[in-house]
């Protein structure tokens, strides 16, 4: 198991859920996902209806994005294909 997979396995289910949604709905783009969440939070038109805890999700995204940028890796590759944890 590589170091990034080990990190992935420490993530909370909410983190994995966001990674899966990013891969499936936003073609792997944190930027598109953040724009959509911020639009929903601000009462603007949005693409997908997600959970109500938008501010918490945005903070999780910042953390995951920082890890991926620092290590030049996509954690989405560790999400099982077609699986969105519940």
Secondary structure, 3 states (H helix, E strand, C coil): CCHHHHHHHHCCHHHHHHHHHHHHHCCCCHHHHHHHHHHHHCCCCCCCCCCCCHHHHHHHHHHHHHHHHHHCCCHHHHCCCCCCCC
